[in-house]
Every structure is written in structure tokens, then in C-alpha cells.
Amino acid sequence: MTVRVDDAPEAGRYEARVDGETEIAGVAEYIRTAELVAFVHTEVPAAYEGRGVGSALARTALDDARAAGLRVLATCPYFAGWIARHPEYQDLLYQSRSHVSD
């Protein structure tokens, strides 16, 4: 099985398709700024679960963020969990630079 992931910036999401099908097998929605990309929602229909679609979405989206020099805010539980299991992507995580003093 081959999963192809494409960025659809006009829709604010990455779209996954399996084996050249036209049907979307999963999406990862994002909000992008000049410095940051926030992954807010990932959805893979039940028919495609367990087939690597979510992982392909995460890997492609995070590789694109790295290539663009963007920090990542993983508000989506799937992305947060995926990054936690893949330490090679943890350097992309946004770290708040604000500081509160007592």
C-alpha cells in the first residue's frame, strides 16, 4: 500500500490518498503563520485506520515544517502523541519564550 500526502494550503490541511485513489484517506488540518504551524485536527476514516495514513500525514507535515524553518505547535492529540513517540521531531516543537516572574 502506498500513501501519498499533499499539502492543500488553500484548505489549510494535508490530504492523504492511498494507492492512487481519488478518495481522501485522511487529513491533518493546520494554521500556519510566518514562524509557526499549529496542527489542530487529524482525521482518518475508519476504513483507513491502522494502515499508516496518520503516520504518513504527520511525517510529511513535520518534514515540510522543518524544511520551511517553522516551529510546530501540536494542539491535535494525534500529532502530540506521534511526536512524543518520534524523538527525531521533538526539536520542532514550539517553546513559549514568555516568562512570568514572581
Chimera marker file (.cmm) of the C-alpha trace (Angstrom):
<marker_set name="trace">
<marker id="1" x="0.000" y="0.000" z="0.000" r="1" g="1" b="0" radius="0.5"/>
<marker id="2" x="1.283" y="3.456" z="-0.940" r="1" g="1" b="0" radius="0.5"/>
<marker id="3" x="0.161" y="6.572" z="0.905" r="1" g="1" b="0" radius="0.5"/>
<marker id="4" x="0.618" y="9.895" z="-0.895" r="1" g="1" b="0" radius="0.5"/>
<marker id="5" x="0.329" y="13.084" z="1.136" r="1" g="1" b="0" radius="0.5"/>
<marker id="6" x="-0.152" y="16.513" z="-0.430" r="1" g="1" b="0" radius="0.5"/>
<marker id="7" x="-0.325" y="19.943" z="1.133" r="1" g="1" b="0" radius="0.5"/>
<marker id="8" x="-3.574" y="21.742" z="0.263" r="1" g="1" b="0" radius="0.5"/>
<marker id="9" x="-2.765" y="25.234" z="1.590" r="1" g="1" b="0" radius="0.5"/>
<marker id="10" x="-5.991" y="26.723" z="0.231" r="1" g="1" b="0" radius="0.5"/>
<marker id="11" x="-7.855" y="24.303" z="2.526" r="1" g="1" b="0" radius="0.5"/>
<marker id="12" x="-5.370" y="24.616" z="5.397" r="1" g="1" b="0" radius="0.5"/>
<marker id="13" x="-4.674" y="20.906" z="5.517" r="1" g="1" b="0" radius="0.5"/>
<marker id="14" x="-2.620" y="17.985" z="4.333" r="1" g="1" b="0" radius="0.5"/>
<marker id="15" x="-4.546" y="15.317" z="2.432" r="1" g="1" b="0" radius="0.5"/>
<marker id="16" x="-3.635" y="11.644" z="2.215" r="1" g="1" b="0" radius="0.5"/>
<marker id="17" x="-4.657" y="9.264" z="-0.541" r="1" g="1" b="0" radius="0.5"/>
<marker id="18" x="-3.981" y="5.545" z="-0.771" r="1" g="1" b="0" radius="0.5"/>
<marker id="19" x="-2.759" y="3.680" z="-3.852" r="1" g="1" b="0" radius="0.5"/>
<marker id="20" x="-3.608" y="6.465" z="-6.289" r="1" g="1" b="0" radius="0.5"/>
<marker id="21" x="-7.279" y="6.630" z="-5.270" r="1" g="1" b="0" radius="0.5"/>
<marker id="22" x="-9.076" y="9.957" z="-5.555" r="1" g="1" b="0" radius="0.5"/>
<marker id="23" x="-10.875" y="9.462" z="-2.236" r="1" g="1" b="0" radius="0.5"/>
<marker id="24" x="-9.206" y="11.257" z="0.674" r="1" g="1" b="0" radius="0.5"/>
<marker id="25" x="-7.956" y="8.712" z="3.210" r="1" g="1" b="0" radius="0.5"/>
<marker id="26" x="-7.121" y="11.253" z="5.903" r="1" g="1" b="0" radius="0.5"/>
<marker id="27" x="-6.478" y="14.905" z="6.662" r="1" g="1" b="0" radius="0.5"/>
<marker id="28" x="-4.301" y="16.916" z="9.014" r="1" g="1" b="0" radius="0.5"/>
<marker id="29" x="-5.651" y="20.437" z="9.465" r="1" g="1" b="0" radius="0.5"/>
<marker id="30" x="-3.304" y="23.276" z="10.314" r="1" g="1" b="0" radius="0.5"/>
<marker id="31" x="-2.972" y="27.005" z="10.881" r="1" g="1" b="0" radius="0.5"/>
<marker id="32" x="0.266" y="28.464" z="9.524" r="1" g="1" b="0" radius="0.5"/>
<marker id="33" x="1.998" y="31.758" z="10.245" r="1" g="1" b="0" radius="0.5"/>
<marker id="34" x="5.371" y="33.008" z="9.067" r="1" g="1" b="0" radius="0.5"/>
<marker id="35" x="7.118" y="31.341" z="12.032" r="1" g="1" b="0" radius="0.5"/>
<marker id="36" x="4.792" y="28.627" z="13.274" r="1" g="1" b="0" radius="0.5"/>
<marker id="37" x="2.483" y="25.873" z="12.102" r="1" g="1" b="0" radius="0.5"/>
<marker id="38" x="-0.195" y="24.631" z="14.504" r="1" g="1" b="0" radius="0.5"/>
<marker id="39" x="-1.626" y="21.185" z="13.805" r="1" g="1" b="0" radius="0.5"/>
<marker id="40" x="-5.169" y="21.387" z="15.134" r="1" g="1" b="0" radius="0.5"/>
<marker id="41" x="-7.019" y="18.291" z="13.923" r="1" g="1" b="0" radius="0.5"/>
<marker id="42" x="-6.223" y="14.979" z="12.278" r="1" g="1" b="0" radius="0.5"/>
<marker id="43" x="-8.865" y="12.634" z="10.946" r="1" g="1" b="0" radius="0.5"/>
<marker id="44" x="-8.571" y="9.229" z="9.306" r="1" g="1" b="0" radius="0.5"/>
<marker id="45" x="-11.816" y="7.425" z="8.400" r="1" g="1" b="0" radius="0.5"/>
<marker id="46" x="-12.294" y="4.008" z="9.996" r="1" g="1" b="0" radius="0.5"/>
<marker id="47" x="-11.769" y="2.270" z="6.640" r="1" g="1" b="0" radius="0.5"/>
<marker id="48" x="-8.165" y="3.559" z="6.586" r="1" g="1" b="0" radius="0.5"/>
<marker id="49" x="-7.234" y="3.274" z="10.262" r="1" g="1" b="0" radius="0.5"/>
<marker id="50" x="-4.239" y="1.113" z="11.087" r="1" g="1" b="0" radius="0.5"/>
<marker id="51" x="-2.812" y="1.407" z="7.571" r="1" g="1" b="0" radius="0.5"/>
<marker id="52" x="-0.184" y="4.086" z="8.211" r="1" g="1" b="0" radius="0.5"/>
<marker id="53" x="-2.218" y="7.008" z="6.908" r="1" g="1" b="0" radius="0.5"/>
<marker id="54" x="-1.941" y="9.065" z="10.102" r="1" g="1" b="0" radius="0.5"/>
<marker id="55" x="1.795" y="8.439" z="10.327" r="1" g="1" b="0" radius="0.5"/>
<marker id="56" x="2.281" y="9.468" z="6.703" r="1" g="1" b="0" radius="0.5"/>
<marker id="57" x="0.335" y="12.676" z="7.344" r="1" g="1" b="0" radius="0.5"/>
<marker id="58" x="2.399" y="13.505" z="10.432" r="1" g="1" b="0" radius="0.5"/>
<marker id="59" x="5.764" y="12.671" z="8.873" r="1" g="1" b="0" radius="0.5"/>
<marker id="60" x="5.112" y="14.641" z="5.678" r="1" g="1" b="0" radius="0.5"/>
<marker id="61" x="3.697" y="17.659" z="7.521" r="1" g="1" b="0" radius="0.5"/>
<marker id="62" x="6.563" y="17.736" z="10.007" r="1" g="1" b="0" radius="0.5"/>
<marker id="63" x="9.198" y="17.274" z="7.306" r="1" g="1" b="0" radius="0.5"/>
<marker id="64" x="7.639" y="20.220" z="5.447" r="1" g="1" b="0" radius="0.5"/>
<marker id="65" x="7.693" y="22.321" z="8.638" r="1" g="1" b="0" radius="0.5"/>
<marker id="66" x="11.373" y="21.506" z="9.134" r="1" g="1" b="0" radius="0.5"/>
<marker id="67" x="12.198" y="22.376" z="5.524" r="1" g="1" b="0" radius="0.5"/>
<marker id="68" x="10.390" y="25.724" z="5.891" r="1" g="1" b="0" radius="0.5"/>
<marker id="69" x="12.119" y="26.522" z="9.196" r="1" g="1" b="0" radius="0.5"/>
<marker id="70" x="8.809" y="26.565" z="11.096" r="1" g="1" b="0" radius="0.5"/>
<marker id="71" x="8.211" y="25.714" z="14.729" r="1" g="1" b="0" radius="0.5"/>
<marker id="72" x="5.379" y="23.278" z="15.451" r="1" g="1" b="0" radius="0.5"/>
<marker id="73" x="2.525" y="23.633" z="17.903" r="1" g="1" b="0" radius="0.5"/>
<marker id="74" x="0.836" y="20.254" z="18.233" r="1" g="1" b="0" radius="0.5"/>
<marker id="75" x="-2.594" y="21.043" z="19.677" r="1" g="1" b="0" radius="0.5"/>
<marker id="76" x="-4.006" y="17.978" z="17.936" r="1" g="1" b="0" radius="0.5"/>
<marker id="77" x="-3.721" y="14.971" z="20.279" r="1" g="1" b="0" radius="0.5"/>
<marker id="78" x="-2.678" y="12.701" z="17.403" r="1" g="1" b="0" radius="0.5"/>
<marker id="79" x="0.241" y="14.951" z="16.405" r="1" g="1" b="0" radius="0.5"/>
<marker id="80" x="1.282" y="15.463" z="20.036" r="1" g="1" b="0" radius="0.5"/>
<marker id="81" x="1.337" y="11.713" z="20.643" r="1" g="1" b="0" radius="0.5"/>
<marker id="82" x="3.094" y="10.970" z="17.359" r="1" g="1" b="0" radius="0.5"/>
<marker id="83" x="5.852" y="13.478" z="18.086" r="1" g="1" b="0" radius="0.5"/>
<marker id="84" x="6.244" y="12.064" z="21.610" r="1" g="1" b="0" radius="0.5"/>
<marker id="85" x="6.885" y="8.633" z="20.041" r="1" g="1" b="0" radius="0.5"/>
<marker id="86" x="9.315" y="10.029" z="17.429" r="1" g="1" b="0" radius="0.5"/>
<marker id="87" x="12.055" y="11.964" z="19.240" r="1" g="1" b="0" radius="0.5"/>
<marker id="88" x="13.703" y="12.960" z="15.960" r="1" g="1" b="0" radius="0.5"/>
<marker id="89" x="10.876" y="15.507" z="15.544" r="1" g="1" b="0" radius="0.5"/>
<marker id="90" x="10.784" y="16.912" z="19.082" r="1" g="1" b="0" radius="0.5"/>
<marker id="91" x="13.228" y="19.693" z="18.200" r="1" g="1" b="0" radius="0.5"/>
<marker id="92" x="10.485" y="21.228" z="16.036" r="1" g="1" b="0" radius="0.5"/>
<marker id="93" x="8.163" y="21.834" z="18.975" r="1" g="1" b="0" radius="0.5"/>
<marker id="94" x="7.349" y="25.431" z="19.770" r="1" g="1" b="0" radius="0.5"/>
<marker id="95" x="8.650" y="26.561" z="23.132" r="1" g="1" b="0" radius="0.5"/>
<marker id="96" x="6.976" y="29.605" z="24.602" r="1" g="1" b="0" radius="0.5"/>
<marker id="97" x="9.517" y="32.330" z="25.199" r="1" g="1" b="0" radius="0.5"/>
<marker id="98" x="7.311" y="34.272" z="27.556" r="1" g="1" b="0" radius="0.5"/>
<marker id="99" x="8.450" y="34.361" z="31.143" r="1" g="1" b="0" radius="0.5"/>
<marker id="100" x="6.427" y="35.178" z="34.212" r="1" g="1" b="0" radius="0.5"/>
<marker id="101" x="8.280" y="36.495" z="37.247" r="1" g="1" b="0" radius="0.5"/>
<marker id="102" x="7.037" y="36.468" z="40.798" r="1" g="1" b="0" radius="0.5"/>
<link id1="1" id2="2" r="1" g="1" b="0" radius="0.2"/>
<link id1="2" id2="3" r="1" g="1" b="0" radius="0.2"/>
<link id1="3" id2="4" r="1" g="1" b="0" radius="0.2"/>
<link id1="4" id2="5" r="1" g="1" b="0" radius="0.2"/>
<link id1="5" id2="6" r="1" g="1" b="0" radius="0.2"/>
<link id1="6" id2="7" r="1" g="1" b="0" radius="0.2"/>
<link id1="7" id2="8" r="1" g="1" b="0" radius="0.2"/>
<link id1="8" id2="9" r="1" g="1" b="0" radius="0.2"/>
<link id1="9" id2="10" r="1" g="1" b="0" radius="0.2"/>
<link id1="10" id2="11" r="1" g="1" b="0" radius="0.2"/>
<link id1="11" id2="12" r="1" g="1" b="0" radius="0.2"/>
<link id1="12" id2="13" r="1" g="1" b="0" radius="0.2"/>
<link id1="13" id2="14" r="1" g="1" b="0" radius="0.2"/>
<link id1="14" id2="15" r="1" g="1" b="0" radius="0.2"/>
<link id1="15" id2="16" r="1" g="1" b="0" radius="0.2"/>
<link id1="16" id2="17" r="1" g="1" b="0" radius="0.2"/>
<link id1="17" id2="18" r="1" g="1" b="0" radius="0.2"/>
<link id1="18" id2="19" r="1" g="1" b="0" radius="0.2"/>
<link id1="19" id2="20" r="1" g="1" b="0" radius="0.2"/>
<link id1="20" id2="21" r="1" g="1" b="0" radius="0.2"/>
<link id1="21" id2="22" r="1" g="1" b="0" radius="0.2"/>
<link id1="22" id2="23" r="1" g="1" b="0" radius="0.2"/>
<link id1="23" id2="24" r="1" g="1" b="0" radius="0.2"/>
<link id1="24" id2="25" r="1" g="1" b="0" radius="0.2"/>
<link id1="25" id2="26" r="1" g="1" b="0" radius="0.2"/>
<link id1="26" id2="27" r="1" g="1" b="0" radius="0.2"/>
<link id1="27" id2="28" r="1" g="1" b="0" radius="0.2"/>
<link id1="28" id2="29" r="1" g="1" b="0" radius="0.2"/>
<link id1="29" id2="30" r="1" g="1" b="0" radius="0.2"/>
<link id1="30" id2="31" r="1" g="1" b="0" radius="0.2"/>
<link id1="31" id2="32" r="1" g="1" b="0" radius="0.2"/>
<link id1="32" id2="33" r="1" g="1" b="0" radius="0.2"/>
<link id1="33" id2="34" r="1" g="1" b="0" radius="0.2"/>
<link id1="34" id2="35" r="1" g="1" b="0" radius="0.2"/>
<link id1="35" id2="36" r="1" g="1" b="0" radius="0.2"/>
<link id1="36" id2="37" r="1" g="1" b="0" radius="0.2"/>
<link id1="37" id2="38" r="1" g="1" b="0" radius="0.2"/>
<link id1="38" id2="39" r="1" g="1" b="0" radius="0.2"/>
<link id1="39" id2="40" r="1" g="1" b="0" radius="0.2"/>
<link id1="40" id2="41" r="1" g="1" b="0" radius="0.2"/>
<link id1="41" id2="42" r="1" g="1" b="0" radius="0.2"/>
<link id1="42" id2="43" r="1" g="1" b="0" radius="0.2"/>
<link id1="43" id2="44" r="1" g="1" b="0" radius="0.2"/>
<link id1="44" id2="45" r="1" g="1" b="0" radius="0.2"/>
<link id1="45" id2="46" r="1" g="1" b="0" radius="0.2"/>
<link id1="46" id2="47" r="1" g="1" b="0" radius="0.2"/>
<link id1="47" id2="48" r="1" g="1" b="0" radius="0.2"/>
<link id1="48" id2="49" r="1" g="1" b="0" radius="0.2"/>
<link id1="49" id2="50" r="1" g="1" b="0" radius="0.2"/>
<link id1="50" id2="51" r="1" g="1" b="0" radius="0.2"/>
<link id1="51" id2="52" r="1" g="1" b="0" radius="0.2"/>
<link id1="52" id2="53" r="1" g="1" b="0" radius="0.2"/>
<link id1="53" id2="54" r="1" g="1" b="0" radius="0.2"/>
<link id1="54" id2="55" r="1" g="1" b="0" radius="0.2"/>
<link id1="55" id2="56" r="1" g="1" b="0" radius="0.2"/>
<link id1="56" id2="57" r="1" g="1" b="0" radius="0.2"/>
<link id1="57" id2="58" r="1" g="1" b="0" radius="0.2"/>
<link id1="58" id2="59" r="1" g="1" b="0" radius="0.2"/>
<link id1="59" id2="60" r="1" g="1" b="0" radius="0.2"/>
<link id1="60" id2="61" r="1" g="1" b="0" radius="0.2"/>
<link id1="61" id2="62" r="1" g="1" b="0" radius="0.2"/>
<link id1="62" id2="63" r="1" g="1" b="0" radius="0.2"/>
<link id1="63" id2="64" r="1" g="1" b="0" radius="0.2"/>
<link id1="64" id2="65" r="1" g="1" b="0" radius="0.2"/>
<link id1="65" id2="66" r="1" g="1" b="0" radius="0.2"/>
<link id1="66" id2="67" r="1" g="1" b="0" radius="0.2"/>
<link id1="67" id2="68" r="1" g="1" b="0" radius="0.2"/>
<link id1="68" id2="69" r="1" g="1" b="0" radius="0.2"/>
<link id1="69" id2="70" r="1" g="1" b="0" radius="0.2"/>
<link id1="70" id2="71" r="1" g="1" b="0" radius="0.2"/>
<link id1="71" id2="72" r="1" g="1" b="0" radius="0.2"/>
<link id1="72" id2="73" r="1" g="1" b="0" radius="0.2"/>
<link id1="73" id2="74" r="1" g="1" b="0" radius="0.2"/>
<link id1="74" id2="75" r="1" g="1" b="0" radius="0.2"/>
<link id1="75" id2="76" r="1" g="1" b="0" radius="0.2"/>
<link id1="76" id2="77" r="1" g="1" b="0" radius="0.2"/>
<link id1="77" id2="78" r="1" g="1" b="0" radius="0.2"/>
<link id1="78" id2="79" r="1" g="1" b="0" radius="0.2"/>
<link id1="79" id2="80" r="1" g="1" b="0" radius="0.2"/>
<link id1="80" id2="81" r="1" g="1" b="0" radius="0.2"/>
<link id1="81" id2="82" r="1" g="1" b="0" radius="0.2"/>
<link id1="82" id2="83" r="1" g="1" b="0" radius="0.2"/>
<link id1="83" id2="84" r="1" g="1" b="0" radius="0.2"/>
<link id1="84" id2="85" r="1" g="1" b="0" radius="0.2"/>
<link id1="85" id2="86" r="1" g="1" b="0" radius="0.2"/>
<link id1="86" id2="87" r="1" g="1" b="0" radius="0.2"/>
<link id1="87" id2="88" r="1" g="1" b="0" radius="0.2"/>
<link id1="88" id2="89" r="1" g="1" b="0" radius="0.2"/>
<link id1="89" id2="90" r="1" g="1" b="0" radius="0.2"/>
<link id1="90" id2="91" r="1" g="1" b="0" radius="0.2"/>
<link id1="91" id2="92" r="1" g="1" b="0" radius="0.2"/>
<link id1="92" id2="93" r="1" g="1" b="0" radius="0.2"/>
<link id1="93" id2="94" r="1" g="1" b="0" radius="0.2"/>
<link id1="94" id2="95" r="1" g="1" b="0" radius="0.2"/>
<link id1="95" id2="96" r="1" g="1" b="0" radius="0.2"/>
<link id1="96" id2="97" r="1" g="1" b="0" radius="0.2"/>
<link id1="97" id2="98" r="1" g="1" b="0" radius="0.2"/>
<link id1="98" id2="99" r="1" g="1" b="0" radius="0.2"/>
<link id1="99" id2="100" r="1" g="1" b="0" radius="0.2"/>
<link id1="100" id2="101" r="1" g="1" b="0" radius="0.2"/>
<link id1="101" id2="102" r="1" g="1" b="0" radius="0.2"/>
</marker_set>
